């Protein structure tokens, strides 16, 4: 029986994580999270933090002025 969980960040579905033998594998559901697609995480919380950090980096990069 597989265990899958939805990861949401800022009211967006980032993807799902699926429990594997040694943690969780992330599957992206939006293009913005594609860089995490296929990555392994030790916990569901670690995957959620990575997705959140990705959104914050993208938002921060868009707000910087040169």
N, C-alpha and C positions, 0 to 999 in steps of 0.2 A: 504494500500500500504506500503510495507516494504522499508526501506532505508538501504542499505548496502554499505559499502565502503571498499576498499582494503587498507591494511596497508603494506607499503614497507619499509624495512630497509636495507641499504647497498646493494641495487640492488637485494634484496631477498624479495619474498612475504611472509610476516610474517603470514598473515591471513586476515580475514575480520572482520569487526565489523558491527553489526546490531543494528539499533536504537530500543530501547524498551521504555516502559513508563517512566522509570527514568534513562535514559542514554543509554549506549551502551554495548552490550555483544560481547566479542572477541571469534572468532573461529580460531584456529591454522591451518595453512596450511603446516607447516614444523615441524618436530620433535623438533627442537631446541626451538620452541616457545610453546610447549605443556604445559609448566607450567602456561601459561597465559590463556589457553583454558577454556572457560566458565566464566572467570572473568568479572565483571561489571566495567565500567568506566564512569565517569561523562561527559566526552567529547571524541571526536575523537582524539584530541591532546593528552589527557592523555593516551590513549591506545597506540598511536604512541611512546610517551616518554617511556612507560613501555617496549615496544618491543625493542627500541633502547638501553635502559639501560641493558636489558638482553643480547644483543649482546656484548655490551662493557664489561660487567662482564665476559662473556665467553672468549672474546679475551684477556682481561687482565689476567685472570687466566691461560691461556695458555702461556703467556709471562713471568710469574714470575719464578725466579730461587730460588732454596732452598739453 
